[in-house]
Amino acid sequence: MKSTSARLLQLLSLLQTRKDWPGSDLADRLAVSPRTVRRDVDRLRDLGYPIQATMGTGGGYQLGAGAALPPLLLDDDEAVAVAVGLRTAAQGGVSGIEETSVRALAKLLQVLPSRLRRRVDALGAFTVPMPSEGPTVDADTLALIAATCRDSERLRFDYESHGGAASRRIVEPHRLVSHGRRWYLVAWDTGREDWRTFRVDRMRPLTPTGPRVPPRDPPEQGVAAYLAERMNLHMWPIKARVRLGVSAEEALEGPAARYGPIEAVDEHSCVLLCAGQELVGMACYLAMLDVEMEVEEPAELRAEMARLGERLTRTGRTPS
């Protein structure tokens, strides 16, 4: 049997991984009796950890918030991830936490073992931070949304769309995703009865948060693929269908796959579905694919690509 101190550390680590733990599950994980779990919980309380207990069927333990911050238990990978995250936060992107991130990083680096400090230093030395562009996200807003994802609570918020339209939404949050130095929430929109993505800097959460709901299965293609699809097709005003003179398998292996979904037509051609903010930009990106293509729609994109071809032809002529 493990020593009491080792068992307490393992119990504390388990309590930090999820919100609620049935006592029987903790006893099974620790290979001890429920009575021993109760005694170990009391020992952690004596050390300042605010552990709440619920009795009866389905009862268990929950590590809550107390008057003071108790020590946190991190494994090696978690400690490196926290250090890298603090460095990123210190460079901007989330408003109001740059200075505190620097202070917290200094404290963490002071106690990191040398082997972990080398990993953190290597990541810092061989990555180049890009300057923060565009709106930043309020740290309290980000923390609130992350908590609703963790606890499977409904969230109400006022939202401003890309076009400036205001609406109030009620969603079941699933995951926060960082993409292109912006934060997005992937959630089930109860009003539209479908998955949606929301830019966090355009959200104004309303408190208190809603009731807890059973977690939904994520979008079939996965959260990251769903967000990429939404960004490629649904977030831009101009939609296009472009027939490519290669098979779908070949297109999926090339840069065209980054522009949007690809639909097979036959063994020699496929259709690329893409979207963009402006015609000239879409024409330039499509021209870089270096494959035979035909714009099926819209006609305006077809005309823009023709004008681009004429300009490039004139530019490439040999001076007389």
PECORTA-V944213 format. One record per pair of residues at least 4 apart in sequence whose C-alpha atoms are under 7 Angstrom apart, sorted by sequence separation. I is the first residue (numbers start at 1). GAP is how many residues later the second one is. D is the distance in Angstrom with one decimal. If there is no record, write none. Layout:
i=I gap=GAP d=D
i=I gap=GAP d=D
//
This chain:
i=2 gap=4 d=6.2
i=3 gap=4 d=6.2
i=4 gap=4 d=6.1
i=5 gap=4 d=6.3
i=6 gap=4 d=6.3
i=7 gap=4 d=6.1
i=8 gap=4 d=6.1
i=9 gap=4 d=6.1
i=10 gap=4 d=6.3
i=11 gap=4 d=6.3
i=12 gap=4 d=6.3
i=13 gap=4 d=6.6
i=21 gap=4 d=6.7
i=22 gap=4 d=6.6
i=23 gap=4 d=6.2
i=24 gap=4 d=6.2
i=25 gap=4 d=6.2
i=26 gap=4 d=6.1
i=27 gap=4 d=5.7
i=28 gap=4 d=6.7
i=32 gap=4 d=6.2
i=33 gap=4 d=6.5
i=34 gap=4 d=6.3
i=35 gap=4 d=6.4
i=36 gap=4 d=6.1
i=37 gap=4 d=6.1
i=38 gap=4 d=6.3
i=39 gap=4 d=6.4
i=40 gap=4 d=6.3
i=41 gap=4 d=6.2
i=42 gap=4 d=6.3
i=43 gap=4 d=6.6
i=44 gap=4 d=6.6
i=45 gap=4 d=4.8
i=55 gap=4 d=4.7
i=74 gap=4 d=5.6
i=75 gap=4 d=6.1
i=76 gap=4 d=6.4
i=77 gap=4 d=6.1
i=78 gap=4 d=6.1
i=79 gap=4 d=6.3
i=80 gap=4 d=6.2
i=81 gap=4 d=6.0
i=82 gap=4 d=6.1
i=83 gap=4 d=6.4
i=84 gap=4 d=6.3
i=85 gap=4 d=6.1
i=86 gap=4 d=6.1
i=87 gap=4 d=6.6
i=89 gap=4 d=6.7
i=97 gap=4 d=5.8
i=98 gap=4 d=6.5
i=99 gap=4 d=6.5
i=100 gap=4 d=6.1
i=101 gap=4 d=6.0
i=102 gap=4 d=6.2
i=103 gap=4 d=6.5
i=104 gap=4 d=6.3
i=105 gap=4 d=6.1
i=106 gap=4 d=6.3
i=107 gap=4 d=7.0
i=108 gap=4 d=6.2
i=112 gap=4 d=6.2
i=113 gap=4 d=6.2
i=114 gap=4 d=6.2
i=115 gap=4 d=6.7
i=116 gap=4 d=6.4
i=117 gap=4 d=6.0
i=118 gap=4 d=6.0
i=119 gap=4 d=6.3
i=120 gap=4 d=6.3
i=121 gap=4 d=6.0
i=122 gap=4 d=6.2
i=123 gap=4 d=6.1
i=138 gap=4 d=6.4
i=139 gap=4 d=6.2
i=140 gap=4 d=6.1
i=141 gap=4 d=6.3
i=142 gap=4 d=6.1
i=143 gap=4 d=6.2
i=144 gap=4 d=6.5
i=145 gap=4 d=6.4
i=146 gap=4 d=6.2
i=147 gap=4 d=6.0
i=148 gap=4 d=5.6
i=149 gap=4 d=6.8
i=160 gap=4 d=5.5
i=161 gap=4 d=5.3
i=178 gap=4 d=5.7
i=179 gap=4 d=6.3
i=189 gap=4 d=5.6
i=199 gap=4 d=6.8
i=218 gap=4 d=6.4
i=219 gap=4 d=6.2
i=221 gap=4 d=5.9
i=222 gap=4 d=6.0
i=223 gap=4 d=6.1
i=224 gap=4 d=6.2
i=225 gap=4 d=6.1
i=226 gap=4 d=6.2
i=227 gap=4 d=6.1
i=228 gap=4 d=6.0
i=229 gap=4 d=6.0
i=230 gap=4 d=4.9
i=231 gap=4 d=5.2
i=246 gap=4 d=6.3
i=247 gap=4 d=6.2
i=248 gap=4 d=6.1
i=249 gap=4 d=6.6
i=250 gap=4 d=6.7
i=252 gap=4 d=6.8
i=257 gap=4 d=6.7
i=265 gap=4 d=5.6
i=266 gap=4 d=6.7
i=278 gap=4 d=6.5
i=279 gap=4 d=6.1
i=280 gap=4 d=6.3
i=281 gap=4 d=6.3
i=282 gap=4 d=6.1
i=283 gap=4 d=6.1
i=284 gap=4 d=6.5
i=298 gap=4 d=6.8
i=299 gap=4 d=6.3
i=300 gap=4 d=6.2
i=301 gap=4 d=6.2
i=302 gap=4 d=6.3
i=303 gap=4 d=6.3
i=304 gap=4 d=6.2
i=305 gap=4 d=6.1
i=306 gap=4 d=6.3
i=307 gap=4 d=6.3
i=308 gap=4 d=6.2
i=309 gap=4 d=6.1
i=310 gap=4 d=6.2
i=311 gap=4 d=6.2
i=312 gap=4 d=6.1
i=313 gap=4 d=6.4
i=2 gap=5 d=6.0
i=21 gap=5 d=6.7
i=27 gap=5 d=5.2
i=44 gap=5 d=5.6
i=45 gap=5 d=5.9
i=54 gap=5 d=4.7
i=55 gap=5 d=6.8
i=74 gap=5 d=5.7
i=89 gap=5 d=6.5
i=112 gap=5 d=5.9
i=137 gap=5 d=7.0
i=148 gap=5 d=4.9
i=160 gap=5 d=5.5
i=161 gap=5 d=6.5
i=178 gap=5 d=4.5
i=188 gap=5 d=6.9
i=189 gap=5 d=5.6
i=218 gap=5 d=6.6
i=221 gap=5 d=6.2
i=230 gap=5 d=6.3
i=246 gap=5 d=6.4
i=251 gap=5 d=5.9
i=252 gap=5 d=5.0
i=257 gap=5 d=6.9
i=264 gap=5 d=6.8
i=265 gap=5 d=4.7
i=15 gap=6 d=7.0
i=27 gap=6 d=5.6
i=45 gap=6 d=6.4
i=54 gap=6 d=5.4
i=92 gap=6 d=6.2
i=148 gap=6 d=6.9
i=160 gap=6 d=4.6
i=177 gap=6 d=5.7
i=178 gap=6 d=6.3
i=188 gap=6 d=5.7
i=189 gap=6 d=5.9
i=233 gap=6 d=6.9
i=251 gap=6 d=6.4
i=264 gap=6 d=4.4
i=265 gap=6 d=6.9
i=276 gap=6 d=6.1
i=27 gap=7 d=5.4
i=53 gap=7 d=5.7
i=54 gap=7 d=6.5
i=91 gap=7 d=6.7
i=148 gap=7 d=7.0
i=159 gap=7 d=5.6
i=160 gap=7 d=6.6
i=176 gap=7 d=6.8
i=177 gap=7 d=5.2
i=188 gap=7 d=4.4
i=189 gap=7 d=6.2
i=219 gap=7 d=6.7
i=263 gap=7 d=5.6
i=264 gap=7 d=6.4
i=295 gap=7 d=5.7
i=53 gap=8 d=4.6
i=89 gap=8 d=7.0
i=90 gap=8 d=4.1
i=109 gap=8 d=6.7
i=159 gap=8 d=5.3
i=176 gap=8 d=5.7
i=177 gap=8 d=6.3
i=187 gap=8 d=5.7
i=188 gap=8 d=6.1
i=262 gap=8 d=6.7
i=263 gap=8 d=5.1
i=52 gap=9 d=5.7
i=53 gap=9 d=6.5
i=89 gap=9 d=5.9
i=90 gap=9 d=6.6
i=158 gap=9 d=5.8
i=159 gap=9 d=6.0
i=176 gap=9 d=4.6
i=187 gap=9 d=5.6
i=262 gap=9 d=5.6
i=263 gap=9 d=6.5
i=24 gap=10 d=6.4
i=27 gap=10 d=6.2
i=51 gap=10 d=6.6
i=52 gap=10 d=5.1
i=158 gap=10 d=4.4
i=175 gap=10 d=6.0
i=176 gap=10 d=6.3
i=186 gap=10 d=6.0
i=187 gap=10 d=6.4
i=262 gap=10 d=4.6
i=23 gap=11 d=6.4
i=51 gap=11 d=5.5
i=52 gap=11 d=6.3
i=90 gap=11 d=5.3
i=157 gap=11 d=5.8
i=158 gap=11 d=6.3
i=175 gap=11 d=5.4
i=186 gap=11 d=4.6
i=261 gap=11 d=6.1
i=262 gap=11 d=6.3
i=51 gap=12 d=4.5
i=52 gap=12 d=6.6
i=89 gap=12 d=6.3
i=90 gap=12 d=5.9
i=157 gap=12 d=5.6
i=174 gap=12 d=5.7
i=185 gap=12 d=5.5
i=186 gap=12 d=6.7
i=260 gap=12 d=6.5
i=261 gap=12 d=5.5
i=50 gap=13 d=6.0
i=51 gap=13 d=5.8
i=156 gap=13 d=5.7
i=157 gap=13 d=6.8
i=173 gap=13 d=6.5
i=174 gap=13 d=5.1
i=184 gap=13 d=6.4
i=185 gap=13 d=5.1
i=260 gap=13 d=5.5
i=50 gap=14 d=5.4
i=156 gap=14 d=4.6
i=173 gap=14 d=4.3
i=184 gap=14 d=5.4
i=185 gap=14 d=6.4
i=248 gap=14 d=6.6
i=260 gap=14 d=5.0
i=50 gap=15 d=6.2
i=86 gap=15 d=5.3
i=155 gap=15 d=5.7
i=156 gap=15 d=6.6
i=172 gap=15 d=5.4
i=173 gap=15 d=6.4
i=184 gap=15 d=4.5
i=185 gap=15 d=6.5
i=248 gap=15 d=6.6
i=259 gap=15 d=5.8
i=50 gap=16 d=5.4
i=154 gap=16 d=6.9
i=155 gap=16 d=5.4
i=171 gap=16 d=6.0
i=172 gap=16 d=5.0
i=183 gap=16 d=6.1
i=184 gap=16 d=5.4
i=248 gap=16 d=5.1
i=154 gap=17 d=5.7
i=155 gap=17 d=6.4
i=171 gap=17 d=5.4
i=172 gap=17 d=6.6
i=183 gap=17 d=5.6
i=247 gap=17 d=6.9
i=154 gap=18 d=4.7
i=155 gap=18 d=7.0
i=171 gap=18 d=4.5
i=283 gap=18 d=6.9
i=86 gap=19 d=5.9
i=153 gap=19 d=6.5
i=154 gap=19 d=6.7
i=170 gap=19 d=6.3
i=171 gap=19 d=5.5
i=247 gap=19 d=6.9
i=170 gap=20 d=6.0
i=247 gap=20 d=5.3
i=49 gap=21 d=6.1
i=152 gap=21 d=6.9
i=170 gap=21 d=6.9
i=247 gap=21 d=4.7
i=248 gap=21 d=6.7
i=283 gap=21 d=6.6
i=48 gap=22 d=6.2
i=83 gap=22 d=6.1
i=246 gap=22 d=5.1
i=247 gap=22 d=4.6
i=248 gap=22 d=5.2
i=279 gap=22 d=5.8
i=283 gap=22 d=5.3
i=245 gap=23 d=6.2
i=246 gap=23 d=4.6
i=247 gap=23 d=5.7
i=149 gap=24 d=5.0
i=245 gap=24 d=4.7
i=246 gap=24 d=6.5
i=280 gap=24 d=6.4
i=148 gap=25 d=6.5
i=149 gap=25 d=5.2
i=244 gap=25 d=5.6
i=245 gap=25 d=6.9
i=279 gap=25 d=6.6
i=149 gap=26 d=6.1
i=243 gap=26 d=6.9
i=244 gap=26 d=5.4
i=232 gap=27 d=6.4
i=233 gap=27 d=6.9
i=243 gap=27 d=5.7
i=244 gap=27 d=5.9
i=232 gap=28 d=5.6
i=243 gap=28 d=4.4
i=244 gap=28 d=7.0
i=242 gap=29 d=5.5
i=243 gap=29 d=6.2
i=146 gap=30 d=6.8
i=197 gap=30 d=7.0
i=241 gap=30 d=6.5
i=242 gap=30 d=5.1
i=229 gap=31 d=6.5
i=241 gap=31 d=5.8
i=242 gap=31 d=6.6
i=8 gap=32 d=6.4
i=241 gap=32 d=4.9
i=240 gap=33 d=5.9
i=241 gap=33 d=6.7
i=256 gap=33 d=6.6
i=240 gap=34 d=5.4
i=255 gap=34 d=6.8
i=239 gap=35 d=6.0
i=240 gap=35 d=5.9
i=22 gap=36 d=6.6
i=80 gap=36 d=6.6
i=84 gap=36 d=6.5
i=239 gap=36 d=4.4
i=22 gap=37 d=5.9
i=23 gap=37 d=4.8
i=83 gap=37 d=6.9
i=238 gap=37 d=5.3
i=239 gap=37 d=6.8
i=22 gap=38 d=3.9
i=23 gap=38 d=6.6
i=238 gap=38 d=5.3
i=21 gap=39 d=5.4
i=22 gap=39 d=6.3
i=93 gap=39 d=5.8
i=236 gap=39 d=5.8
i=237 gap=39 d=6.5
i=238 gap=39 d=6.2
i=20 gap=40 d=6.8
i=21 gap=40 d=5.2
i=80 gap=40 d=6.1
i=92 gap=40 d=6.0
i=236 gap=40 d=5.1
i=237 gap=40 d=6.0
i=20 gap=41 d=5.9
i=21 gap=41 d=6.4
i=95 gap=41 d=5.7
i=233 gap=41 d=5.8
i=236 gap=41 d=5.5
i=20 gap=42 d=5.0
i=94 gap=42 d=5.3
i=95 gap=42 d=5.8
i=160 gap=42 d=5.5
i=232 gap=42 d=6.3
i=233 gap=42 d=5.0
i=19 gap=43 d=5.9
i=93 gap=43 d=5.0
i=94 gap=43 d=4.7
i=95 gap=43 d=5.2
i=96 gap=43 d=6.7
i=159 gap=43 d=5.8
i=160 gap=43 d=7.0
i=232 gap=43 d=5.9
i=19 gap=44 d=7.0
i=93 gap=44 d=6.5
i=94 gap=44 d=5.8
i=95 gap=44 d=6.1
i=159 gap=44 d=4.9
i=94 gap=45 d=5.7
i=158 gap=45 d=5.9
i=159 gap=45 d=6.4
i=157 gap=46 d=6.2
i=158 gap=46 d=5.1
i=245 gap=46 d=6.5
i=15 gap=47 d=6.8
i=16 gap=47 d=6.9
i=157 gap=47 d=5.2
i=158 gap=47 d=6.5
i=244 gap=47 d=6.8
i=245 gap=47 d=5.0
i=15 gap=48 d=6.0
i=157 gap=48 d=4.0
i=244 gap=48 d=6.0
i=245 gap=48 d=5.7
i=156 gap=49 d=6.0
i=157 gap=49 d=5.1
i=244 gap=49 d=4.4
i=156 gap=50 d=5.4
i=243 gap=50 d=5.4
i=244 gap=50 d=6.7
i=242 gap=51 d=6.7
i=243 gap=51 d=5.1
i=242 gap=52 d=5.7
i=243 gap=52 d=6.2
i=156 gap=53 d=6.8
i=242 gap=53 d=4.4
i=243 gap=53 d=6.7
i=155 gap=54 d=5.3
i=241 gap=54 d=6.2
i=242 gap=54 d=5.6
i=154 gap=55 d=6.2
i=155 gap=55 d=5.7
i=241 gap=55 d=5.5
i=153 gap=56 d=6.7
i=154 gap=56 d=4.4
i=241 gap=56 d=5.3
i=153 gap=57 d=5.7
i=154 gap=57 d=5.8
i=240 gap=57 d=5.4
i=153 gap=58 d=5.5
i=154 gap=58 d=6.4
i=240 gap=58 d=5.9
i=153 gap=59 d=4.2
i=13 gap=60 d=6.2
i=152 gap=60 d=5.4
i=153 gap=60 d=6.0
i=152 gap=61 d=5.7
i=152 gap=62 d=6.8
i=137 gap=63 d=6.8
i=152 gap=63 d=6.0
i=137 gap=64 d=5.2
i=136 gap=65 d=6.6
i=135 gap=66 d=6.7
i=93 gap=88 d=6.8
//
